Amino acid sequence: MGECCNGGGGGGGGGGVSMSVRPPALFSPGAMVDRRFLKHVFDNVHGNISLDPLSLKFIDTEQFQRLRDLKQLGLTSMVYPGAVHTRFEHSLGVYWLAGEAVRCLQTYQGLELDIDHFDMQTVKLAGLLHDIGHGPFSHLFEREFLPRVLPGSEWSHEQMSAQLVDYIVDEHHIEIDPNSLRKVKEMITASSKTALARSSKEKQFLYDIVANGRNGIDVDNRFDYIIRDCRACGLGCNFQFQRLLEAMRVIDNEICYPAKEYLTIHKLFATRADLHRTVYTHAKVKAIELMLVDALLAADGYLKISSFTLDPAQFWKLDDTILKTIETADKKQLKESRDIIRRIRRRDLYQFCNEYAVPKDKLEYFKDVTSQDIVCSQKANGIELKEEDIVVSNVRIDLTRGKDNPLESINFFKDYDSEKKFTISDDRISHLLPASCQDKIVRVYAKKPELVEAISEAFENFQLKIYGVKTQVHETPEKKRHRK
């Protein structure tokens, strides 16, 4: 990502602007932006991005710069070598898209919606800071590691992001309107289980731009990361987010879309599901992630990694470099963890045995399969399997709403002369659209290659016991079964 600046010099991580003139009030209503105080970066997805003075105050902190050491897709780059982009550039992308979304609404409905500079700045800042609370290795830290080491914990990266916003403001003495600060945190947590109570019922549509809790269409989870991840992994992406930004409209305090864009929005959710299937839950990617979780669990007793989540002053010091810290340490307490990481480096991975898609009629009441289920399905063959020999990955892929179609929670409008919003059922659009909106896949891995055959047979027995048939597509290849 290239960088240049207007006005004062400076370089480095996205800030460091030297100013001899005091910038204008950061939140004065209707304030015009003085270009002398802007800095520009060039993003490989969105092109030139202008950074305003207040945003730079947050960017030029060690807490935000930490995002450079958090890969957006964790260890996916070990399978897709190009996937080395970080949450730093993603956050700048969401910042830019959030501003573009407000600009579009302001252009076409600014007077009607009373959108002002305060709104623009608040939404952009929420976009910039929405991911500063992420842990190492993408969502693995939050969804795989913490539930194992802190059972029952409701920790979320959105909640930590809100805490870190307060921490940065206090630590770096950033002058910001208290009302704006609160709204920034409300917007960051808007779609999470730990969403903060909203301080105002006015302009609720602004909360749908960065983290949309209503229907999942937002500039973070749907617009920026889909395009950025597709590009990094070398996958095609023909979804045009600009079309939706220009076409959207607020009706009854909610962002709605033209009815003719139904298939465009469906393509958005379908592209997300395709990324989950081919990239995020790739069998080798999951094998590496499962090994990393075991390595972190083994190291937690000594390094107290999980305790970092209790205090934002400590949490910001935790990033992907924890892997190298463990790998190069000579402490005997970290030997088990080091050995697992060495296996990852040498491509001695947990061996994928087989998988099956849960039958459609069993999805609703499906219960996660465990290692114990596989062990209990083995037959006498001279090898006694143990739970610690097996790893089961229960993969869920959907369109963001589980079994429900997310488009049913989106409101549309006929044309710009109409003031009426309405939902559309997919059978009124096309009979070629999928009848089901979710997949659940059960994968089984062997921690030792010599156990692949025994575990594969036990896995097949489990399927016969539960479903009466083998639901896997094919047998485990003989070559894999007999690896030693």
ZIUR-V798458 format. One record per residue. N is the residue number from 1. SS is DSSP state (~ for helix, > for strand, _ for the rest). NEAR is the number of other ideal C-beta (glycine too) atoms within 12 Angstrom. D_LAST is the distance of its C-alpha to the last C-alpha in whole Angstrom. Layout:
n: <N:N>
ss: <SS:SS>
near: <NEAR:NEAR>
d_last: <D_LAST:D_LAST>
This chain:
n: <1:2:3:4:5:6:7:8:9:10:11:12:13:14:15:16:17:18:19:20:21:22:23:24:25:26:27:28:29:30:31:32:33:34:35:36:37:38:39:40:41:42:43:44:45:46:47:48:49:50:51:52:53:54:55:56:57:58:59:60:61:62:63:64:65:66:67:68:69:70:71:72:73:74:75:76:77:78:79:80:81:82:83:84:85:86:87:88:89:90:91:92:93:94:95:96:97:98:99:100:101:102:103:104:105:106:107:108:109:110:111:112:113:114:115:116:117:118:119:120:121:122:123:124:125:126:127:128:129:130:131:132:133:134:135:136:137:138:139:140:141:142:143:144:145:146:147:148:149:150:151:152:153:154:155:156:157:158:159:160:161:162:163:164:165:166:167:168:169:170:171:172:173:174:175:176:177:178:179:180:181:182:183:184:185:186:187:188:189:190:191:192:193:194:195:196:197:198:199:200:201:202:203:204:205:206:207:208:209:210:211:212:213:214:215:216:217:218:219:220:221:222:223:224:225:226:227:228:229:230:231:232:233:234:235:236:237:238:239:240:241:242:243:244:245:246:247:248:249:250:251:252:253:254:255:256:257:258:259:260:261:262:263:264:265:266:267:268:269:270:271:272:273:274:275:276:277:278:279:280:281:282:283:284:285:286:287:288:289:290:291:292:293:294:295:296:297:298:299:300:301:302:303:304:305:306:307:308:309:310:311:312:313:314:315:316:317:318:319:320:321:322:323:324:325:326:327:328:329:330:331:332:333:334:335:336:337:338:339:340:341:342:343:344:345:346:347:348:349:350:351:352:353:354:355:356:357:358:359:360:361:362:363:364:365:366:367:368:369:370:371:372:373:374:375:376:377:378:379:380:381:382:383:384:385:386:387:388:389:390:391:392:393:394:395:396:397:398:399:400:401:402:403:404:405:406:407:408:409:410:411:412:413:414:415:416:417:418:419:420:421:422:423:424:425:426:427:428:429:430:431:432:433:434:435:436:437:438:439:440:441:442:443:444:445:446:447:448:449:450:451:452:453:454:455:456:457:458:459:460:461:462:463:464:465:466:467:468:469:470:471:472:473:474:475:476:477:478:479:480:481:482:483:484>
ss: <_:>:>:>:>:_:_:_:_:_:_:_:_:_:_:_:_:_:_:_:_:_:_:_:_:_:_:_:_:_:_:_:_:_:~:~:~:_:>:>:>:>:>:_:_:_:>:>:>:>:>:_:~:~:~:~:~:~:~:_:_:~:~:~:~:~:~:~:~:_:>:_:_:~:~:~:~:~:_:_:_:_:_:_:_:>:~:~:~:~:~:~:~:~:~:~:~:~:~:~:~:~:~:~:~:~:~:~:~:~:~:~:~:_:_:_:~:~:~:~:~:~:~:~:~:~:~:~:~:_:_:_:_:_:_:_:_:_:_:~:~:~:~:~:~:~:~:~:~:_:_:_:_:_:_:_:~:~:~:~:~:~:~:~:~:~:~:~:~:~:~:_:_:_:_:_:_:~:~:~:~:~:~:~:~:~:~:~:_:_:_:_:_:_:_:_:_:_:_:_:_:_:_:~:~:~:~:~:_:_:_:_:_:_:_:_:_:_:~:~:~:~:~:~:~:~:~:~:~:~:~:~:~:_:_:_:_:_:_:_:~:~:~:~:~:~:~:_:>:>:>:_:_:>:>:>:>:>:~:~:~:~:~:~:~:~:~:~:~:~:~:~:~:~:~:~:~:~:~:~:_:_:~:~:~:~:~:~:~:~:~:~:~:~:~:~:~:~:~:~:~:~:~:_:~:~:~:~:~:~:_:~:~:~:~:_:_:_:_:_:_:~:~:~:~:~:~:~:_:_:_:~:~:~:~:~:~:~:~:~:~:~:~:~:~:_:_:_:_:_:>:>:>:>:>:>:>:_:_:~:~:~:_:_:_:_:_:_:_:_:~:~:~:~:~:_:_:_:_:_:_:_:_:_:_:_:~:~:~:>:>:>:>:>:>:>:>:>:_:_:_:_:_:_:_:~:~:~:~:_:_:>:>:_:_:_:_:_:_:_:>:>:_:_:_:~:~:~:_:_:_:_:_:_:_:_:_:>:>:>:>:>:>:>:>:>:_:_:~:~:~:~:~:~:~:~:~:~:~:~:~:~:~:~:~:~:~:_:_:_:_:_:_:_:_:_:_:~:~:~:~:_:_:_>
near: <27:16:27:20:29:23:24:21:16:23:17:18:29:37:33:21:32:18:23:11:13:13:28:23:21:31:28:18:18:18:21:17:27:20:17:21:33:28:40:27:34:22:30:20:30:31:17:21:37:32:43:37:38:41:44:40:34:44:41:26:30:23:42:42:25:31:41:28:29:40:36:43:39:41:41:35:26:29:27:29:14:22:31:26:36:33:41:34:39:42:49:47:43:48:48:39:42:45:37:32:44:41:26:30:36:27:19:20:23:19:11:17:27:20:31:25:29:31:38:39:41:44:47:46:50:49:44:47:52:49:43:46:40:45:43:44:41:36:32:39:42:33:25:31:36:33:20:24:28:21:11:9:21:17:32:30:41:38:30:40:47:35:32:41:43:28:29:38:29:18:19:23:10:30:19:31:22:16:18:35:32:25:38:47:42:37:49:47:33:37:31:29:14:25:22:30:14:21:20:19:12:18:32:25:37:44:38:39:51:48:41:35:31:27:31:33:45:43:47:45:40:42:41:43:42:43:36:42:40:31:29:30:30:15:25:15:28:17:32:20:40:19:21:35:33:21:27:41:36:32:25:16:24:31:40:38:38:29:27:18:32:33:26:31:43:30:27:39:38:31:32:36:31:27:37:31:26:25:38:36:34:33:29:28:37:37:35:40:40:40:39:41:38:32:38:41:28:27:33:29:17:22:26:19:37:31:20:29:34:19:17:29:20:19:33:32:23:38:32:33:18:33:37:15:26:35:26:16:19:11:18:11:17:28:19:23:34:27:22:32:33:21:26:31:22:13:16:19:34:38:38:34:41:36:34:34:26:31:23:18:11:20:22:15:12:25:15:18:34:19:31:19:26:37:27:20:27:30:19:11:15:11:21:15:36:20:19:16:29:36:38:36:36:28:33:28:31:27:38:35:24:20:24:20:32:33:37:29:27:41:33:36:29:20:16:19:9:16:15:17:24:22:24:29:17:27:15:15:22:16:10:11:24:22:13:23:29:29:28:31:33:38:39:46:38:38:31:25:26:18:38:34:31:34:43:41:31:39:44:31:26:36:31:18:20:25:22:11:14:23:27:28:12:14:19:32:16:12:13:24:25:16:21:12>
d_last: <45:49:51:55:58:62:64:63:61:57:54:50:48:51:54:56:59:62:65:69:70:69:67:69:68:65:66:69:70:70:69:69:66:67:65:66:63:60:57:55:51:50:47:45:45:49:50:53:53:56:56:59:60:59:55:55:56:53:51:52:50:47:46:46:45:42:41:40:37:36:34:35:31:30:26:26:27:23:23:27:28:32:31:33:36:37:40:42:43:42:45:47:47:47:51:52:51:53:56:56:56:59:60:60:62:64:65:66:67:67:71:70:67:69:66:67:65:64:62:60:59:58:56:55:54:52:50:49:48:46:43:44:42:39:36:33:31:33:33:30:32:34:32:29:29:33:33:30:32:35:36:39:39:41:41:41:41:44:46:45:46:49:49:48:51:54:52:52:56:57:55:56:60:59:63:62:64:63:63:61:58:58:58:55:53:54:53:49:49:50:47:45:46:48:50:53:57:58:62:63:64:65:63:60:58:58:55:53:53:50:48:49:49:51:49:46:48:48:48:45:42:43:45:44:40:40:41:40:36:36:38:35:32:34:35:38:41:44:45:48:49:52:54:53:55:58:58:58:61:62:63:64:62:59:57:58:57:59:58:57:54:52:50:49:48:46:44:44:42:40:39:38:36:34:33:31:29:28:28:29:26:24:20:19:22:22:18:20:23:21:19:23:24:22:23:27:27:25:28:31:32:33:34:35:34:36:39:40:40:43:46:46:47:44:42:43:41:37:36:32:33:31:28:29:31:28:26:29:30:29:30:28:29:27:24:22:23:22:19:18:20:19:15:17:19:16:15:12:13:13:11:14:14:17:21:25:28:30:33:36:38:36:36:39:38:34:33:29:26:25:21:24:25:21:20:24:23:20:21:20:17:16:14:17:16:18:20:18:15:16:18:21:23:26:28:31:33:37:40:41:42:40:41:44:45:46:49:51:52:53:57:58:61:63:65:67:70:68:68:66:62:60:57:55:53:51:52:55:53:51:49:46:45:42:43:40:40:37:33:31:27:24:21:18:15:12:12:8:6:5:8:9:10:12:14:15:17:18:19:21:23:24:25:27:29:30:31:31:29:26:27:24:24:22:19:15:14:12:10:9:9:6:4:0>
